[in-house]
Structures are given as C-alpha cells and as structure tokens.
Amino acid sequence: MAQMRAHALIALLAGLLALAGCSTPEKPYVEQPPETLYNNAFDLLQQGRYQQAADAFDQVEQQHPYSEWATRAQLMAAYADYLRNAYDDAVIALDRFIELHPGNKDVAYAYYLKGLCYYEQITDVGRDQRNTELALQTFTELINRFPDTDYARDARLKVDLTRDHLAGKEMEIGRFYQRRGQYIAAINRFRRVIENYQTTTHVPEALHRLTECYLALGIPDEAQEAAAVLGHNFPGSEWYVDSYELLTGRNLQPKEKEGSWLSQLF
C-alpha cells in the first residue's frame, strides 16, 4: 500500500511539473505614468470606445490613487459610462466623486452630469416617473449649491421641463379617475397640479377638470369658482371656453369666492 502511495505521489508531482513547464509565463507588471494612462483613456473616449475608455480611466486611479490625474480620471470614467448609456454606473461613480472631492472645481459638473443621467431616462407620463423625480431633485440641488454656473442655468430649463412632466403624470392619473367616476380622487390629483406645479402648462386644464368634477358631484359653487379662476388667469385658453360653456349650459356663471384655497393661490 505504501509503495502504491509513493508511485501516486511521484505521478502527481510529475504532472504538476509538466503543467508548469507548458504554462505561459505571466508578463511582468509595468506601471505607467498617470499622464500616459489618462491620455490613452482619453484617446479611447474620442474613438467612441466608451467601455474601454471607462476601464482605462479606472486604471489611472488604481495605479496612481493619490495623483491629480486620478481625480480627473474618476470624473471622466463617469462621463464614459454616461456616453455608453450605463447610467447606473455613472451615477455611482459621480456620487463617489462628489463625496470624495466636495471642494473640487468640477463638483458642479458632477451634479449636472448626474442630473443628465436621470433626465435621459425620463419616460412618457403613462409610466413610472422615478427618474423624473430624481432629475428634478439633482438639478435643484445643483441650482441651490452653484447658482451662478453655466450648469445651473441649463439646469433651470430642465427643472421646468421635469416639473411639467410630473404635472402631466398627475393629470394622467386624474383623468383616469374622472373617467371611472371617482371624482374625489380625480379632484385630489387636479388640485395637486394646481398647488404644486402652478407654473406648468397643465394648470388651465386642471382648473377645467375641477369644474367638470364639481358639477358631476353636484357642487356648483366650487365649479363656478374654478371656472372663474381659470377665466381670470387664462382668459384666452380653450379650457376656459369649455368651462364657460359648461356652466352657462346649466344657467350658471363663473364666480370667485374670497378666502378659498384657489383665491389664495391666484
């Protein structure tokens, strides 16, 4: 038995030696200067090879973590991820950059790029609007922290668009409830548009829908007020024409009420 074990051990050692002899020797690790690594990554980016560029920018930090080039490379890796539509990866990288370098001159850009990652994923109002909310949140933080930058100026335009989109989502839900005869639920949605998204394009329709819902519930004075506020603030709107015809068809006229929630808003 001992002789068999000895033969087996000799055979095993011989096999390992044979494998070792056939294996390809690993190339020695050669550290490159950070500027060289960064420029190579930038060349890949310009060639449209975004995945390779992101990986190459990561190498700058891995090989030279405390260099100035590593800080630049962190942001550029996030930009490469953004260009290849890997938005989740980009956001993770940008959050890390902001956390590690809160005083860096490019933090405003990091917030802007993070906002774009969410903004590019905004879907139609019939679908979930989580990315719209995150875009609004990120752009608002950018505006508050860096109000005088070019990034903040562009972010203000995008804030208006995201708010209009979120208001559109509320209108979509409100109209759904209205069609089903769930007028209280519909009113709550239309009120939310008027209260929270007062500067958006959806407010005139929201006021008209309130007029319709209040009439359907048999509350004519509330319908008259909604129509009056609509006519006072949006006199040329087609929605006011519809509301006015709806009221006059029932021998009613638009009439505002002092002290109401609508009069306080407008």
C-alpha positions in Angstrom: 0.0 0.0 0.0 2.8 2.4 0.9 4.5 1.6 -2.4 1.3 2.5 -4.3 1.0 5.8 -2.5 4.6 6.6 -3.3 4.0 5.9 -7.0 0.9 8.1 -7.0 2.8 10.9 -5.4 5.5 10.7 -7.9 3.0 10.7 -10.8 1.2 13.8 -9.3 4.5 15.7 -9.0 5.4 14.7 -12.5 2.1 16.0 -13.8 2.4 19.3 -12.0 5.9 19.8 -13.3 4.7 19.1 -16.8 1.9 21.6 -16.5 4.3 24.2 -15.1 6.6 23.6 -18.0 3.7 24.1 -20.5 2.2 27.2 -18.9 2.8 30.7 -20.4 4.9 32.9 -18.1 3.0 36.0 -16.9 4.1 39.3 -18.3 5.8 41.4 -15.7 3.7 44.2 -14.3 4.9 47.6 -15.6 3.5 50.7 -14.0 2.9 53.5 -16.5 3.0 57.3 -15.7 -0.5 58.6 -14.8 -0.5 61.1 -17.6 0.2 58.4 -20.1 -2.6 56.2 -18.8 -5.0 59.2 -18.8 -4.2 60.2 -22.3 -4.6 56.6 -23.5 -8.0 56.5 -21.9 -8.9 59.9 -23.5 -7.9 58.6 -26.9 -10.3 55.6 -26.4 -13.0 58.0 -25.5 -12.6 60.1 -28.6 -12.7 56.9 -30.7 -16.1 56.1 -29.3 -14.8 53.0 -27.4 -16.6 54.1 -24.2 -16.4 50.8 -22.3 -12.7 50.5 -22.8 -12.3 54.2 -22.0 -14.1 53.8 -18.7 -11.9 50.8 -17.8 -8.8 52.7 -18.8 -9.7 55.7 -16.7 -10.2 53.4 -13.8 -6.6 52.2 -14.3 -5.4 55.7 -13.6 -6.9 55.6 -10.1 -5.8 52.0 -9.4 -2.2 52.7 -10.3 -1.9 56.2 -9.0 -4.7 56.7 -6.5 -3.3 59.9 -4.9 -2.4 61.7 -8.0 -4.2 64.7 -9.6 -4.8 62.6 -12.6 -6.7 60.0 -10.6 -9.2 62.7 -9.6 -9.7 63.8 -13.2 -10.0 60.1 -14.2 -12.8 59.4 -11.8 -15.0 62.1 -13.4 -14.0 61.0 -16.9 -14.8 57.4 -16.2 -18.3 58.5 -15.1 -18.6 60.5 -18.3 -17.6 57.5 -20.4 -20.3 55.4 -18.6 -22.8 58.2 -19.4 -21.9 58.1 -23.1 -22.4 54.3 -23.2 -25.8 54.7 -21.5 -24.6 52.9 -18.4 -26.4 55.5 -16.3 -26.5 53.5 -13.0 -22.7 53.0 -13.2 -22.2 56.7 -14.0 -24.4 57.8 -11.0 -22.4 55.5 -8.6 -19.2 57.0 -9.9 -20.5 60.6 -9.7 -21.8 60.1 -6.1 -18.3 58.8 -5.2 -16.6 61.8 -6.8 -18.9 64.2 -5.0 -18.3 62.5 -1.7 -14.5 62.3 -2.0 -13.9 65.7 -3.6 -16.7 68.1 -2.2 -14.5 71.2 -2.8 -13.3 70.2 -6.3 -13.9 72.8 -9.0 -15.7 70.2 -11.1 -18.3 69.2 -8.5 -20.9 71.4 -10.2 -20.3 69.5 -13.4 -20.6 66.2 -11.5 -24.1 67.2 -10.2 -25.0 68.3 -13.7 -23.9 65.0 -15.3 -25.7 63.1 -12.6 -28.9 65.0 -13.3 -28.5 64.2 -17.0 -28.2 60.5 -16.2 -31.7 60.6 -14.7 -33.0 63.1 -17.3 -32.1 60.9 -20.2 -34.2 58.1 -18.7 -37.4 60.1 -18.4 -40.3 58.1 -19.9 -43.7 59.1 -21.1 -46.3 60.2 -18.5 -48.0 56.9 -18.6 -45.1 55.1 -16.9 -43.2 55.4 -13.6 -41.7 58.8 -13.1 -39.0 58.0 -10.5 -36.2 59.1 -12.8 -38.1 62.4 -13.4 -38.2 63.0 -9.7 -34.5 62.2 -9.3 -33.6 64.5 -12.1 -35.6 67.3 -10.5 -34.0 66.7 -7.1 -30.5 66.6 -8.6 -30.9 69.7 -10.7 -32.5 71.6 -7.8 -29.5 70.7 -5.6 -27.2 71.9 -8.3 -29.0 75.2 -8.6 -29.0 75.8 -4.9 -25.3 75.0 -4.4 -23.9 76.5 -7.6 -26.5 79.1 -8.7 -24.1 81.2 -10.9 -22.6 78.4 -13.0 -23.5 77.7 -16.6 -24.6 74.2 -15.4 -27.2 75.8 -13.1 -28.5 78.0 -15.9 -29.2 74.9 -18.1 -30.5 73.0 -15.1 -33.2 75.7 -14.6 -34.6 74.9 -18.0 -34.6 71.2 -17.3 -36.2 71.8 -13.9 -39.1 73.5 -15.7 -39.4 70.5 -18.1 -39.3 67.9 -15.3 -41.9 69.8 -13.3 -44.2 69.9 -16.4 -43.6 66.2 -16.9 -44.6 65.4 -13.3 -47.6 67.6 -13.6 -48.5 65.7 -16.7 -48.3 62.4 -14.8 -50.7 63.8 -12.2 -53.1 64.9 -14.9 -53.0 61.4 -16.5 -54.0 59.8 -13.2 -56.6 62.4 -12.5 -58.3 61.9 -15.9 -58.2 58.1 -15.3 -60.1 58.6 -12.0 -62.5 61.0 -13.7 -63.4 58.6 -16.5 -64.2 56.0 -13.8 -66.5 58.3 -12.0 -64.1 58.5 -9.0 -64.4 62.3 -8.8 -63.0 62.9 -5.3 -59.8 61.0 -6.2 -59.6 62.9 -9.5 -60.1 66.3 -7.7 -57.2 65.5 -5.4 -54.9 64.9 -8.4 -56.0 68.1 -10.2 -55.6 70.1 -7.0 -52.1 68.7 -6.7 -51.2 70.0 -10.1 -52.6 73.5 -9.3 -50.9 73.6 -5.9 -47.5 72.0 -6.6 -47.0 72.8 -10.3 -48.6 76.2 -10.7 -46.2 77.4 -13.4 -46.7 74.5 -15.7 -48.7 74.2 -18.9 -51.2 71.8 -17.3 -52.8 74.3 -14.8 -55.6 75.5 -17.2 -56.7 72.0 -18.0 -56.6 71.1 -14.3 -58.9 74.0 -13.4 -61.3 72.9 -16.2 -61.3 69.4 -14.9 -62.1 70.7 -11.4 -65.1 72.5 -13.0 -66.3 69.2 -14.5 -65.8 67.1 -11.4 -67.5 69.6 -9.1 -70.5 69.8 -11.4 -70.6 66.0 -11.6 -70.7 65.9 -7.7 -73.4 68.5 -7.6 -71.2 71.2 -6.0 -71.9 74.1 -8.4 -70.3 76.9 -6.3 -66.9 75.1 -6.4 -67.3 74.6 -10.1 -68.1 78.3 -10.6 -65.0 79.3 -8.7 -62.7 77.0 -10.6 -64.0 78.4 -13.8 -63.7 82.0 -12.6 -60.1 81.5 -11.6 -59.4 79.9 -15.0 -61.0 82.8 -16.8 -59.2 85.4 -14.7 -55.7 83.9 -15.2 -56.1 82.2 -18.6 -58.8 84.2 -20.4 -57.7 83.1 -23.9 -57.5 79.4 -23.0 -59.6 76.9 -24.8 -60.2 75.3 -21.4 -61.9 78.4 -20.2 -64.2 78.4 -23.2 -65.1 74.8 -22.4 -65.7 75.6 -18.7 -67.8 78.7 -19.5 -70.0 76.8 -21.9 -70.4 74.0 -19.4 -71.6 76.5 -16.7 -73.8 78.6 -18.9 -75.5 75.4 -20.2 -76.7 75.0 -16.6 -77.6 78.6 -16.2 -74.5 79.2 -14.1 -71.8 81.8 -14.3 -68.1 81.8 -13.2 -67.9 83.3 -9.7 -64.9 83.6 -7.4 -65.0 83.2 -3.6 -62.9 85.2 -1.2 -60.7 83.2 1.2 -60.9 79.9 -0.7 -57.8 77.8 -1.4 -57.9 78.8 -5.1 -58.1 82.5 -4.4 -55.1 82.2 -2.1 -53.1 80.6 -4.8 -54.0 83.0 -7.5 
